[in-house]
Amino acid sequence: MAKCQVFSFDRDLREVVEDGLYMQAVVGEALSVGVVNFRSAKGSDIPAKSHAHGEEATLQLRGGCTVNLGADVDAPEGAVELEEGVVMIMPADRYHSGINRFDDGGMCLRLNVVTPPRAEYGKSGEAKVYYPTGDKP
């Protein structure tokens, strides 16, 4: 039987890049939920990386983000602006990258729900933190 998984989007996040990126994720049978918290101290130095995965719903909780569309981060095909409280649905297999904007507290916080689950997050009930430039166990 599948088990209920609970996590907080503002506590107990795992450090991926010191003073730059903190994350947490849970993985279910049909979707993954991840929180990404970029901090202005070093978060603005993390390079954008174009990536694609399953269909994604993103809620911008704090700060903002310019989501660039396309595989080439230097020549995007278009962009979507996320501000606090905005939800975006990214189609499956659509390459995208982001440029974060920080709030007055130096934070850019998003909640991402992806289906099917992001493989790099691990198996159901055994999620691990993953980011392309700073994977830590």
A tleap script that builds the chain and sets N, CA, C and O, in Angstrom:
source leaprc.protein.ff14SB
mol = sequence {
  NMET ALA LYS CYS GLN VAL PHE SER PHE ASP
  ARG ASP LEU ARG GLU VAL VAL GLU ASP GLY
  LEU TYR MET GLN ALA VAL VAL GLY GLU ALA
  LEU SER VAL GLY VAL VAL ASN PHE ARG SER
  ALA LYS GLY SER ASP ILE PRO ALA LYS SER
  HIE ALA HIE GLY GLU GLU ALA THR LEU GLN
  LEU ARG GLY GLY CYS THR VAL ASN LEU GLY
  ALA ASP VAL ASP ALA PRO GLU GLY ALA VAL
  GLU LEU GLU GLU GLY VAL VAL MET ILE MET
  PRO ALA ASP ARG TYR HIE SER GLY ILE ASN
  ARG PHE ASP ASP GLY GLY MET CYS LEU ARG
  LEU ASN VAL VAL THR PRO PRO ARG ALA GLU
  TYR GLY LYS SER GLY GLU ALA LYS VAL TYR
  TYR PRO THR GLY ASP LYS CPRO
}
set mol.1.N position { 0.841 -1.180 0.000 }
set mol.1.CA position { 0.000 0.000 0.000 }
set mol.1.C position { 0.888 1.246 0.000 }
set mol.1.O position { 1.872 1.309 0.737 }
set mol.2.N position { 0.539 2.234 -0.825 }
set mol.2.CA position { 1.288 3.483 -0.878 }
set mol.2.C position { 1.149 4.222 0.446 }
set mol.2.O position { 0.117 4.130 1.111 }
set mol.3.N position { 2.190 4.952 0.826 }
set mol.3.CA position { 2.137 5.679 2.086 }
set mol.3.C position { 1.970 7.174 1.838 }
set mol.3.O position { 2.351 7.689 0.787 }
set mol.4.N position { 1.407 7.846 2.798 }
set mol.4.CA position { 1.241 9.290 2.751 }
set mol.4.C position { 2.598 9.931 3.037 }
set mol.4.O position { 3.295 9.530 3.969 }
set mol.5.N position { 2.968 10.925 2.235 }
set mol.5.CA position { 4.233 11.632 2.420 }
set mol.5.C position { 3.935 13.100 2.698 }
set mol.5.O position { 3.071 13.694 2.054 }
set mol.6.N position { 4.644 13.678 3.648 }
set mol.6.CA position { 4.417 15.060 4.044 }
set mol.6.C position { 5.758 15.779 4.095 }
set mol.6.O position { 6.746 15.232 4.585 }
set mol.7.N position { 5.788 17.018 3.584 }
set mol.7.CA position { 6.973 17.845 3.752 }
set mol.7.C position { 6.568 19.311 3.763 }
set mol.7.O position { 5.475 19.662 3.319 }
set mol.8.N position { 7.442 20.161 4.267 }
set mol.8.CA position { 7.183 21.594 4.347 }
set mol.8.C position { 7.932 22.309 3.237 }
set mol.8.O position { 9.066 21.953 2.916 }
set mol.9.N position { 7.295 23.324 2.646 }
set mol.9.CA position { 7.982 24.067 1.604 }
set mol.9.C position { 8.826 25.206 2.168 }
set mol.9.O position { 9.506 25.892 1.405 }
set mol.10.N position { 8.801 25.426 3.481 }
set mol.10.CA position { 9.614 26.506 4.037 }
set mol.10.C position { 10.478 26.088 5.229 }
set mol.10.O position { 11.085 26.942 5.874 }
set mol.11.N position { 10.542 24.794 5.529 }
set mol.11.CA position { 11.391 24.301 6.622 }
set mol.11.C position { 12.096 23.028 6.176 }
set mol.11.O position { 11.609 22.304 5.308 }
set mol.12.N position { 13.226 22.773 6.768 }
set mol.12.CA position { 13.958 21.521 6.569 }
set mol.12.C position { 14.348 21.270 5.113 }
set mol.12.O position { 14.401 20.121 4.674 }
set mol.13.N position { 14.621 22.338 4.366 }
set mol.13.CA position { 15.080 22.163 2.994 }
set mol.13.C position { 16.545 21.752 3.006 }
set mol.13.O position { 17.300 22.126 3.904 }
set mol.14.N position { 16.931 20.989 2.013 }
set mol.14.CA position { 18.310 20.511 1.922 }
set mol.14.C position { 19.150 21.488 1.115 }
set mol.14.O position { 18.722 21.982 0.072 }
set mol.15.N position { 20.345 21.757 1.609 }
set mol.15.CA position { 21.263 22.654 0.913 }
set mol.15.C position { 21.837 21.952 -0.310 }
set mol.15.O position { 22.396 20.861 -0.199 }
set mol.16.N position { 21.700 22.572 -1.469 }
set mol.16.CA position { 22.256 22.049 -2.710 }
set mol.16.C position { 23.452 22.895 -3.119 }
set mol.16.O position { 24.492 22.357 -3.499 }
set mol.17.N position { 23.314 24.213 -3.044 }
set mol.17.CA position { 24.399 25.161 -3.286 }
set mol.17.C position { 24.423 26.098 -2.085 }
set mol.17.O position { 23.446 26.801 -1.827 }
set mol.18.N position { 25.535 26.112 -1.345 }
set mol.18.CA position { 25.629 26.908 -0.130 }
set mol.18.C position { 25.229 28.361 -0.386 }
set mol.18.O position { 25.739 28.999 -1.307 }
set mol.19.N position { 24.323 28.874 0.429 }
set mol.19.CA position { 23.803 30.241 0.325 }
set mol.19.C position { 23.176 30.551 -1.026 }
set mol.19.O position { 23.003 31.718 -1.378 }
set mol.20.N position { 22.830 29.498 -1.798 }
set mol.20.CA position { 22.285 29.743 -3.127 }
set mol.20.C position { 21.028 28.976 -3.451 }
set mol.20.O position { 20.098 29.536 -4.032 }
set mol.21.N position { 20.977 27.686 -3.085 }
set mol.21.CA position { 19.828 26.866 -3.464 }
set mol.21.C position { 19.542 25.822 -2.398 }
set mol.21.O position { 20.429 25.092 -1.956 }
set mol.22.N position { 18.272 25.773 -1.998 }
set mol.22.CA position { 17.788 24.795 -1.037 }
set mol.22.C position { 16.562 24.129 -1.649 }
set mol.22.O position { 15.737 24.798 -2.272 }
set mol.23.N position { 16.438 22.809 -1.474 }
set mol.23.CA position { 15.361 22.055 -2.121 }
set mol.23.C position { 14.799 20.978 -1.208 }
set mol.23.O position { 15.409 20.588 -0.212 }
set mol.24.N position { 13.627 20.517 -1.578 }
set mol.24.CA position { 13.007 19.345 -0.976 }
set mol.24.C position { 12.058 18.776 -2.019 }
set mol.24.O position { 11.492 19.525 -2.816 }
set mol.25.N position { 11.880 17.481 -2.024 }
set mol.25.CA position { 10.976 16.842 -2.983 }
set mol.25.C position { 10.335 15.615 -2.356 }
set mol.25.O position { 10.906 14.969 -1.477 }
set mol.26.N position { 9.135 15.312 -2.830 }
set mol.26.CA position { 8.483 14.043 -2.533 }
set mol.26.C position { 8.037 13.466 -3.868 }
set mol.26.O position { 7.679 14.194 -4.793 }
set mol.27.N position { 8.066 12.145 -3.943 }
set mol.27.CA position { 7.718 11.460 -5.187 }
set mol.27.C position { 6.609 10.469 -4.891 }
set mol.27.O position { 6.723 9.639 -3.988 }
set mol.28.N position { 5.547 10.563 -5.653 }
set mol.28.CA position { 4.444 9.622 -5.551 }
set mol.28.C position { 4.470 8.662 -6.721 }
set mol.28.O position { 5.452 8.595 -7.460 }
set mol.29.N position { 3.396 7.923 -6.886 }
set mol.29.CA position { 3.309 6.971 -7.995 }
set mol.29.C position { 3.139 7.675 -9.335 }
set mol.29.O position { 3.670 7.210 -10.344 }
set mol.30.N position { 2.403 8.798 -9.363 }
set mol.30.CA position { 2.081 9.454 -10.630 }
set mol.30.C position { 2.646 10.864 -10.773 }
set mol.30.O position { 2.570 11.446 -11.854 }
set mol.31.N position { 3.215 11.426 -9.697 }
set mol.31.CA position { 3.743 12.786 -9.786 }
set mol.31.C position { 4.840 13.006 -8.762 }
set mol.31.O position { 4.990 12.246 -7.806 }
set mol.32.N position { 5.606 14.071 -8.988 }
set mol.32.CA position { 6.595 14.509 -8.005 }
set mol.32.C position { 6.284 15.956 -7.645 }
set mol.32.O position { 5.807 16.732 -8.473 }
set mol.33.N position { 6.564 16.302 -6.390 }
set mol.33.CA position { 6.377 17.661 -5.908 }
set mol.33.C position { 7.725 18.122 -5.377 }
set mol.33.O position { 8.323 17.466 -4.524 }
set mol.34.N position { 8.195 19.250 -5.882 }
set mol.34.CA position { 9.474 19.778 -5.436 }
set mol.34.C position { 9.355 21.243 -5.084 }
set mol.34.O position { 8.625 21.991 -5.736 }
set mol.35.N position { 10.068 21.651 -4.057 }
set mol.35.CA position { 10.170 23.066 -3.732 }
set mol.35.C position { 11.610 23.478 -3.990 }
set mol.35.O position { 12.545 22.790 -3.581 }
set mol.36.N position { 11.783 24.607 -4.672 }
set mol.36.CA position { 13.113 25.151 -4.932 }
set mol.36.C position { 13.161 26.546 -4.337 }
set mol.36.O position { 12.307 27.386 -4.622 }
set mol.37.N position { 14.166 26.785 -3.509 }
set mol.37.CA position { 14.320 28.056 -2.825 }
set mol.37.C position { 15.701 28.605 -3.160 }
set mol.37.O position { 16.705 28.169 -2.598 }
set mol.38.N position { 15.742 29.560 -4.079 }
set mol.38.CA position { 16.989 30.224 -4.432 }
set mol.38.C position { 17.184 31.403 -3.490 }
set mol.38.O position { 16.230 32.113 -3.171 }
set mol.39.N position { 18.432 31.613 -3.042 }
set mol.39.CA position { 18.778 32.731 -2.164 }
set mol.39.C position { 19.717 33.668 -2.919 }
set mol.39.O position { 20.610 33.218 -3.638 }
set mol.40.N position { 19.510 34.957 -2.752 }
set mol.40.CA position { 20.239 35.937 -3.558 }
set mol.40.C position { 21.742 35.939 -3.309 }
set mol.40.O position { 22.498 36.345 -4.192 }
set mol.41.N position { 22.208 35.496 -2.126 }
set mol.41.CA position { 23.643 35.537 -1.828 }
set mol.41.C position { 24.463 34.859 -2.918 }
set mol.41.O position { 25.447 35.426 -3.392 }
set mol.42.N position { 24.070 33.654 -3.320 }
set mol.42.CA position { 24.784 32.938 -4.379 }
set mol.42.C position { 23.850 32.366 -5.432 }
set mol.42.O position { 24.314 31.829 -6.438 }
set mol.43.N position { 22.552 32.468 -5.222 }
set mol.43.CA position { 21.586 31.910 -6.158 }
set mol.43.C position { 21.611 32.558 -7.523 }
set mol.43.O position { 21.302 31.913 -8.525 }
set mol.44.N position { 21.981 33.840 -7.573 }
set mol.44.CA position { 22.041 34.512 -8.872 }
set mol.44.C position { 23.244 34.059 -9.682 }
set mol.44.O position { 23.308 34.320 -10.884 }
set mol.45.N position { 24.197 33.388 -9.051 }
set mol.45.CA position { 25.388 32.887 -9.752 }
set mol.45.C position { 25.182 31.500 -10.353 }
set mol.45.O position { 26.034 31.029 -11.107 }
set mol.46.N position { 24.078 30.841 -10.039 }
set mol.46.CA position { 23.825 29.500 -10.568 }
set mol.46.C position { 23.397 29.645 -12.024 }
set mol.46.O position { 22.404 30.315 -12.309 }
set mol.47.N position { 24.132 29.028 -12.950 }
set mol.47.CA position { 23.801 29.209 -14.369 }
set mol.47.C position { 22.475 28.550 -14.739 }
set mol.47.O position { 22.105 27.505 -14.205 }
set mol.48.N position { 21.773 29.195 -15.672 }
set mol.48.CA position { 20.530 28.618 -16.190 }
set mol.48.C position { 20.867 27.359 -16.974 }
set mol.48.O position { 21.862 27.320 -17.698 }
set mol.49.N position { 20.039 26.333 -16.831 }
set mol.49.CA position { 20.235 25.086 -17.562 }
set mol.49.C position { 18.906 24.686 -18.176 }
set mol.49.O position { 17.925 24.467 -17.466 }
set mol.50.N position { 18.877 24.591 -19.499 }
set mol.50.CA position { 17.658 24.187 -20.182 }
set mol.50.C position { 17.407 22.704 -19.934 }
set mol.50.O position { 18.324 21.886 -20.008 }
set mol.51.N position { 16.162 22.373 -19.641 }
set mol.51.CA position { 15.798 20.991 -19.342 }
set mol.51.C position { 14.340 20.759 -19.729 }
set mol.51.O position { 13.567 21.704 -19.888 }
set mol.52.N position { 13.983 19.500 -19.877 }
set mol.52.CA position { 12.602 19.119 -20.183 }
set mol.52.C position { 12.248 17.887 -19.363 }
set mol.52.O position { 13.122 17.104 -18.992 }
set mol.53.N position { 10.966 17.726 -19.087 }
set mol.53.CA position { 10.472 16.588 -18.303 }
set mol.53.C position { 8.979 16.479 -18.561 }
set mol.53.O position { 8.490 17.021 -19.552 }
set mol.54.N position { 8.253 15.802 -17.706 }
set mol.54.CA position { 6.810 15.671 -17.878 }
set mol.54.C position { 6.088 16.998 -17.694 }
set mol.54.O position { 6.714 18.025 -17.433 }
set mol.55.N position { 4.776 16.968 -17.831 }
set mol.55.CA position { 3.980 18.181 -17.653 }
set mol.55.C position { 4.202 18.734 -16.245 }
set mol.55.O position { 4.242 17.980 -15.273 }
set mol.56.N position { 4.347 20.064 -16.143 }
set mol.56.CA position { 4.697 20.696 -14.871 }
set mol.56.C position { 3.754 21.846 -14.550 }
set mol.56.O position { 3.476 22.696 -15.396 }
set mol.57.N position { 3.269 21.858 -13.319 }
set mol.57.CA position { 2.549 23.013 -12.785 }
set mol.57.C position { 3.479 23.686 -11.791 }
set mol.57.O position { 3.984 23.042 -10.872 }
set mol.58.N position { 3.706 24.981 -11.973 }
set mol.58.CA position { 4.607 25.738 -11.111 }
set mol.58.C position { 3.844 26.872 -10.447 }
set mol.58.O position { 3.108 27.604 -11.108 }
set mol.59.N position { 4.023 27.016 -9.133 }
set mol.59.CA position { 3.455 28.128 -8.380 }
set mol.59.C position { 4.613 28.967 -7.856 }
set mol.59.O position { 5.443 28.477 -7.091 }
set mol.60.N position { 4.670 30.224 -8.265 }
set mol.60.CA position { 5.705 31.147 -7.786 }
set mol.60.C position { 5.234 31.704 -6.450 }
set mol.60.O position { 4.264 32.460 -6.401 }
set mol.61.N position { 5.916 31.336 -5.360 }
set mol.61.CA position { 5.503 31.726 -4.015 }
set mol.61.C position { 6.136 33.035 -3.557 }
set mol.61.O position { 5.466 33.863 -2.941 }
set mol.62.N position { 7.420 33.230 -3.853 }
set mol.62.CA position { 8.136 34.460 -3.476 }
set mol.62.C position { 9.063 34.840 -4.613 }
set mol.62.O position { 9.553 33.973 -5.336 }
set mol.63.N position { 9.306 36.127 -4.774 }
set mol.63.CA position { 10.172 36.587 -5.851 }
set mol.63.C position { 9.494 36.392 -7.194 }
set mol.63.O position { 8.267 36.394 -7.292 }
set mol.64.N position { 10.304 36.224 -8.223 }
set mol.64.CA position { 9.775 36.032 -9.569 }
set mol.64.C position { 10.755 35.254 -10.410 }
set mol.64.O position { 11.851 34.922 -9.958 }
set mol.65.N position { 10.358 34.961 -11.642 }
set mol.65.CA position { 11.218 34.197 -12.541 }
set mol.65.C position { 10.815 34.482 -13.981 }
set mol.65.O position { 9.631 34.505 -14.317 }
set mol.66.N position { 11.813 34.697 -14.821 }
set mol.66.CA position { 11.592 34.725 -16.259 }
set mol.66.C position { 11.878 33.324 -16.754 }
set mol.66.O position { 13.019 32.867 -16.694 }
set mol.67.N position { 10.858 32.635 -17.245 }
set mol.67.CA position { 11.012 31.279 -17.763 }
set mol.67.C position { 11.238 31.396 -19.267 }
set mol.67.O position { 10.333 31.760 -20.017 }
set mol.68.N position { 12.455 31.084 -19.690 }
set mol.68.CA position { 12.798 31.126 -21.109 }
set mol.68.C position { 12.460 29.795 -21.752 }
set mol.68.O position { 12.732 28.737 -21.185 }
set mol.69.N position { 11.871 29.848 -22.929 }
set mol.69.CA position { 11.438 28.654 -23.647 }
set mol.69.C position { 12.449 28.286 -24.719 }
set mol.69.O position { 12.966 29.154 -25.421 }
set mol.70.N position { 12.730 26.985 -24.842 }
set mol.70.CA position { 13.648 26.488 -25.854 }
set mol.70.C position { 14.883 25.866 -25.241 }
set mol.70.O position { 15.193 26.086 -24.070 }
set mol.71.N position { 15.588 25.085 -26.048 }
set mol.71.CA position { 16.758 24.343 -25.580 }
set mol.71.C position { 17.994 25.216 -25.432 }
set mol.71.O position { 18.885 24.876 -24.654 }
set mol.72.N position { 18.078 26.332 -26.154 }
set mol.72.CA position { 19.261 27.197 -26.132 }
set mol.72.C position { 19.036 28.337 -25.147 }
set mol.72.O position { 18.241 29.237 -25.417 }
set mol.73.N position { 19.733 28.310 -23.996 }
set mol.73.CA position { 19.532 29.347 -22.980 }
set mol.73.C position { 19.977 30.718 -23.475 }
set mol.73.O position { 19.500 31.738 -22.977 }
set mol.74.N position { 20.887 30.758 -24.449 }
set mol.74.CA position { 21.382 32.030 -24.971 }
set mol.74.C position { 20.493 32.613 -26.065 }
set mol.74.O position { 20.637 33.786 -26.409 }
set mol.75.N position { 19.584 31.824 -26.615 }
set mol.75.CA position { 18.686 32.289 -27.675 }
set mol.75.C position { 17.293 31.692 -27.473 }
set mol.75.O position { 16.866 30.836 -28.248 }
set mol.76.N position { 16.581 32.144 -26.428 }
set mol.76.CA position { 15.258 31.574 -26.158 }
set mol.76.C position { 14.262 31.880 -27.276 }
set mol.76.O position { 14.365 32.886 -27.978 }
set mol.77.N position { 13.299 30.977 -27.411 }
set mol.77.CA position { 12.240 31.121 -28.419 }
set mol.77.C position { 11.112 32.017 -27.919 }
set mol.77.O position { 10.263 32.439 -28.704 }
set mol.78.N position { 11.098 32.302 -26.651 }
set mol.78.CA position { 10.063 33.117 -26.024 }
set mol.78.C position { 10.263 33.069 -24.525 }
set mol.78.O position { 11.183 32.411 -24.038 }
set mol.79.N position { 9.407 33.762 -23.789 }
set mol.79.CA position { 9.548 33.799 -22.334 }
set mol.79.C position { 8.182 33.950 -21.677 }
set mol.79.O position { 7.244 34.490 -22.263 }
set mol.80.N position { 8.096 33.456 -20.442 }
set mol.80.CA position { 6.914 33.600 -19.599 }
set mol.80.C position { 7.383 34.249 -18.304 }
set mol.80.O position { 8.369 33.811 -17.711 }
set mol.81.N position { 6.685 35.290 -17.862 }
set mol.81.CA position { 7.053 35.980 -16.625 }
set mol.81.C position { 6.220 35.445 -15.462 }
set mol.81.O position { 4.990 35.449 -15.512 }
set mol.82.N position { 6.900 34.991 -14.422 }
set mol.82.CA position { 6.226 34.540 -13.205 }
set mol.82.C position { 6.467 35.560 -12.100 }
set mol.82.O position { 7.607 35.943 -11.836 }
set mol.83.N position { 5.401 35.992 -11.465 }
set mol.83.CA position { 5.465 36.867 -10.300 }
set mol.83.C position { 4.821 36.116 -9.144 }
set mol.83.O position { 4.204 35.073 -9.356 }
set mol.84.N position { 4.954 36.629 -7.932 }
set mol.84.CA position { 4.365 35.969 -6.764 }
set mol.84.C position { 2.887 35.690 -6.987 }
set mol.84.O position { 2.137 36.571 -7.409 }
set mol.85.N position { 2.472 34.457 -6.702 }
set mol.85.CA position { 1.081 34.060 -6.815 }
set mol.85.C position { 0.668 33.571 -8.188 }
set mol.85.O position { -0.488 33.195 -8.383 }
set mol.86.N position { 1.587 33.565 -9.149 }
set mol.86.CA position { 1.268 33.144 -10.516 }
set mol.86.C position { 1.533 31.650 -10.673 }
set mol.86.O position { 2.524 31.124 -10.166 }
set mol.87.N position { 0.627 30.974 -11.387 }
set mol.87.CA position { 0.771 29.552 -11.698 }
set mol.87.C position { 1.014 29.407 -13.193 }
set mol.87.O position { 0.380 30.088 -13.999 }
set mol.88.N position { 1.927 28.525 -13.561 }
set mol.88.CA position { 2.227 28.240 -14.960 }
set mol.88.C position { 2.112 26.739 -15.185 }
set mol.88.O position { 2.536 25.953 -14.338 }
set mol.89.N position { 1.546 26.336 -16.311 }
set mol.89.CA position { 1.539 24.937 -16.729 }
set mol.89.C position { 2.490 24.823 -17.914 }
set mol.89.O position { 2.261 25.431 -18.960 }
set mol.90.N position { 3.554 24.046 -17.751 }
set mol.90.CA position { 4.535 23.814 -18.811 }
set mol.90.C position { 4.202 22.474 -19.466 }
set mol.90.O position { 4.119 21.458 -18.776 }
set mol.91.N position { 4.009 22.457 -20.788 }
set mol.91.CA position { 3.712 21.191 -21.460 }
set mol.91.C position { 4.860 20.182 -21.300 }
set mol.91.O position { 6.016 20.568 -21.127 }
set mol.92.N position { 4.531 18.918 -21.360 }
set mol.92.CA position { 5.547 17.862 -21.279 }
set mol.92.C position { 6.544 18.016 -22.422 }
set mol.92.O position { 6.186 18.407 -23.533 }
set mol.93.N position { 7.788 17.704 -22.128 }
set mol.93.CA position { 8.880 17.676 -23.102 }
set mol.93.C position { 9.204 19.038 -23.705 }
set mol.93.O position { 9.851 19.097 -24.750 }
set mol.94.N position { 8.772 20.143 -23.076 }
set mol.94.CA position { 9.075 21.493 -23.554 }
set mol.94.C position { 10.322 21.980 -22.827 }
set mol.94.O position { 10.309 22.136 -21.607 }
set mol.95.N position { 11.399 22.220 -23.572 }
set mol.95.CA position { 12.629 22.709 -22.954 }
set mol.95.C position { 12.414 24.119 -22.414 }
set mol.95.O position { 11.754 24.948 -23.039 }
set mol.96.N position { 12.987 24.370 -21.235 }
set mol.96.CA position { 12.870 25.670 -20.595 }
set mol.96.C position { 14.010 25.864 -19.593 }
set mol.96.O position { 14.626 24.901 -19.137 }
set mol.97.N position { 14.274 27.116 -19.265 }
set mol.97.CA position { 15.258 27.484 -18.247 }
set mol.97.C position { 14.718 28.716 -17.536 }
set mol.97.O position { 13.705 29.276 -17.955 }
set mol.98.N position { 15.376 29.142 -16.472 }
set mol.98.CA position { 14.843 30.272 -15.718 }
set mol.98.C position { 15.895 31.255 -15.260 }
set mol.98.O position { 17.050 30.899 -15.023 }
set mol.99.N position { 15.470 32.505 -15.141 }
set mol.99.CA position { 16.281 33.569 -14.548 }
set mol.99.C position { 15.481 34.092 -13.360 }
set mol.99.O position { 14.398 34.652 -13.526 }
set mol.100.N position { 16.024 33.903 -12.168 }
set mol.100.CA position { 15.306 34.233 -10.941 }
set mol.100.C position { 15.384 35.716 -10.609 }
set mol.100.O position { 16.372 36.388 -10.907 }
set mol.101.N position { 14.310 36.214 -9.980 }
set mol.101.CA position { 14.280 37.548 -9.398 }
set mol.101.C position { 13.940 37.367 -7.918 }
set mol.101.O position { 13.033 36.613 -7.566 }
set mol.102.N position { 14.671 38.059 -7.069 }
set mol.102.CA position { 14.552 37.856 -5.629 }
set mol.102.C position { 13.674 38.929 -4.985 }
set mol.102.O position { 13.681 40.088 -5.400 }
set mol.103.N position { 12.918 38.520 -3.960 }
set mol.103.CA position { 12.100 39.483 -3.227 }
set mol.103.C position { 12.991 40.293 -2.286 }
set mol.103.O position { 14.207 40.103 -2.262 }
set mol.104.N position { 12.387 41.193 -1.514 }
set mol.104.CA position { 13.159 42.054 -0.613 }
set mol.104.C position { 13.912 41.266 0.449 }
set mol.104.O position { 14.886 41.762 1.014 }
set mol.105.N position { 13.471 40.046 0.725 }
set mol.105.CA position { 14.162 39.180 1.680 }
set mol.105.C position { 15.245 38.332 1.036 }
set mol.105.O position { 15.851 37.495 1.706 }
set mol.106.N position { 15.503 38.535 -0.270 }
set mol.106.CA position { 16.558 37.799 -0.967 }
set mol.106.C position { 16.173 36.382 -1.341 }
set mol.106.O position { 17.038 35.510 -1.427 }
set mol.107.N position { 14.875 36.135 -1.568 }
set mol.107.CA position { 14.410 34.781 -1.827 }
set mol.107.C position { 13.611 34.697 -3.127 }
set mol.107.O position { 12.896 35.627 -3.502 }
set mol.108.N position { 13.753 33.558 -3.801 }
set mol.108.CA position { 12.927 33.197 -4.954 }
set mol.108.C position { 12.466 31.768 -4.691 }
set mol.108.O position { 13.274 30.840 -4.731 }
set mol.109.N position { 11.175 31.585 -4.421 }
set mol.109.CA position { 10.639 30.311 -3.952 }
set mol.109.C position { 9.533 29.827 -4.884 }
set mol.109.O position { 8.574 30.549 -5.154 }
set mol.110.N position { 9.681 28.580 -5.377 }
set mol.110.CA position { 8.684 27.976 -6.267 }
set mol.110.C position { 8.323 26.573 -5.798 }
set mol.110.O position { 9.139 25.866 -5.207 }
set mol.111.N position { 7.084 26.190 -6.074 }
set mol.111.CA position { 6.605 24.835 -5.845 }
set mol.111.C position { 6.290 24.245 -7.211 }
set mol.111.O position { 5.503 24.819 -7.964 }
set mol.112.N position { 6.894 23.105 -7.542 }
set mol.112.CA position { 6.732 22.464 -8.847 }
set mol.112.C position { 6.101 21.085 -8.686 }
set mol.112.O position { 6.542 20.281 -7.865 }
set mol.113.N position { 5.069 20.824 -9.473 }
set mol.113.CA position { 4.427 19.513 -9.510 }
set mol.113.C position { 4.601 18.976 -10.922 }
set mol.113.O position { 4.194 19.623 -11.888 }
set mol.114.N position { 5.208 17.791 -11.050 }
set mol.114.CA position { 5.519 17.227 -12.370 }
set mol.114.C position { 4.935 15.825 -12.478 }
set mol.114.O position { 5.047 15.016 -11.557 }
set mol.115.N position { 4.307 15.552 -13.624 }
set mol.115.CA position { 3.804 14.214 -13.912 }
set mol.115.C position { 4.208 13.806 -15.320 }
set mol.115.O position { 4.035 14.601 -16.244 }
set mol.116.N position { 4.733 12.619 -15.525 }
set mol.116.CA position { 5.067 11.635 -14.492 }
set mol.116.C position { 6.191 12.166 -13.600 }
set mol.116.O position { 6.808 13.180 -13.926 }
set mol.117.N position { 6.461 11.496 -12.483 }
set mol.117.CA position { 7.476 11.980 -11.552 }
set mol.117.C position { 8.833 12.172 -12.223 }
set mol.117.O position { 9.208 11.414 -13.117 }
set mol.118.N position { 9.557 13.188 -11.784 }
set mol.118.CA position { 10.909 13.406 -12.298 }
set mol.118.C position { 11.795 12.251 -11.834 }
set mol.118.O position { 11.937 12.016 -10.634 }
set mol.119.N position { 12.379 11.544 -12.774 }
set mol.119.CA position { 13.188 10.356 -12.474 }
set mol.119.C position { 14.374 10.697 -11.578 }
set mol.119.O position { 14.750 9.901 -10.717 }
set mol.120.N position { 14.966 11.877 -11.773 }
set mol.120.CA position { 16.153 12.239 -10.991 }
set mol.120.C position { 15.834 12.496 -9.522 }
set mol.120.O position { 16.756 12.605 -8.713 }
set mol.121.N position { 14.561 12.596 -9.152 }
set mol.121.CA position { 14.181 12.767 -7.749 }
set mol.121.C position { 14.164 11.454 -6.984 }
set mol.121.O position { 14.072 11.468 -5.756 }
set mol.122.N position { 14.250 10.323 -7.669 }
set mol.122.CA position { 14.250 9.032 -6.997 }
set mol.122.C position { 12.888 8.364 -7.051 }
set mol.122.O position { 11.984 8.809 -7.759 }
set mol.123.N position { 12.762 7.284 -6.288 }
set mol.123.CA position { 11.530 6.488 -6.282 }
set mol.123.C position { 10.540 7.009 -5.255 }
set mol.123.O position { 10.893 7.789 -4.370 }
set mol.124.N position { 9.308 6.570 -5.383 }
set mol.124.CA position { 8.264 6.941 -4.444 }
set mol.124.C position { 8.701 6.628 -3.018 }
set mol.124.O position { 9.139 5.516 -2.721 }
set mol.125.N position { 8.578 7.617 -2.145 }
set mol.125.CA position { 8.948 7.440 -0.749 }
set mol.125.C position { 10.431 7.536 -0.469 }
set mol.125.O position { 10.841 7.449 0.689 }
set mol.126.N position { 11.252 7.715 -1.500 }
set mol.126.CA position { 12.704 7.772 -1.321 }
set mol.126.C position { 13.301 8.956 -2.076 }
set mol.126.O position { 14.395 8.845 -2.628 }
set mol.127.N position { 12.601 10.080 -2.107 }
set mol.127.CA position { 13.041 11.228 -2.902 }
set mol.127.C position { 14.403 11.733 -2.454 }
set mol.127.O position { 14.739 11.708 -1.270 }
set mol.128.N position { 15.181 12.193 -3.435 }
set mol.128.CA position { 16.458 12.829 -3.146 }
set mol.128.C position { 16.447 14.207 -3.792 }
set mol.128.O position { 15.671 14.458 -4.714 }
set mol.129.N position { 17.288 15.081 -3.319 }
set mol.129.CA position { 17.395 16.416 -3.884 }
set mol.129.C position { 18.255 16.354 -5.129 }
set mol.129.O position { 19.292 15.691 -5.149 }
set mol.130.N position { 17.821 17.048 -6.163 }
set mol.130.CA position { 18.572 17.051 -7.418 }
set mol.130.C position { 18.524 18.435 -8.028 }
set mol.130.O position { 17.463 19.058 -8.080 }
set mol.131.N position { 19.657 18.919 -8.487 }
set mol.131.CA position { 19.732 20.110 -9.324 }
set mol.131.C position { 20.947 19.925 -10.211 }
set mol.131.O position { 21.990 19.487 -9.723 }
set mol.132.N position { 20.856 20.240 -11.489 }
set mol.132.CA position { 21.924 19.900 -12.438 }
set mol.132.C position { 23.305 20.440 -12.100 }
set mol.132.O position { 24.301 19.878 -12.556 }
set mol.133.N position { 23.403 21.522 -11.308 }
set mol.133.CA position { 24.723 22.090 -11.034 }
set mol.133.C position { 25.203 21.880 -9.607 }
set mol.133.O position { 26.239 22.429 -9.233 }
set mol.134.N position { 24.495 21.113 -8.803 }
set mol.134.CA position { 24.926 20.982 -7.422 }
set mol.134.C position { 24.321 19.808 -6.701 }
set mol.134.O position { 23.886 19.962 -5.560 }
set mol.135.N position { 24.272 18.644 -7.309 }
set mol.135.CA position { 23.660 17.470 -6.699 }
set mol.135.C position { 24.431 17.073 -5.445 }
set mol.135.O position { 25.639 16.843 -5.498 }
set mol.136.N position { 23.731 16.995 -4.325 }
set mol.136.CA position { 24.325 16.538 -3.065 }
set mol.136.C position { 23.478 15.401 -2.529 }
set mol.136.O position { 22.260 15.414 -2.708 }
set mol.137.N position { 24.084 14.411 -1.873 }
set mol.137.CA position { 23.292 13.314 -1.303 }
set mol.137.C position { 22.406 13.777 -0.160 }
set mol.137.O position { 21.679 12.973 0.423 }
savepdb mol mol.pdb
quit
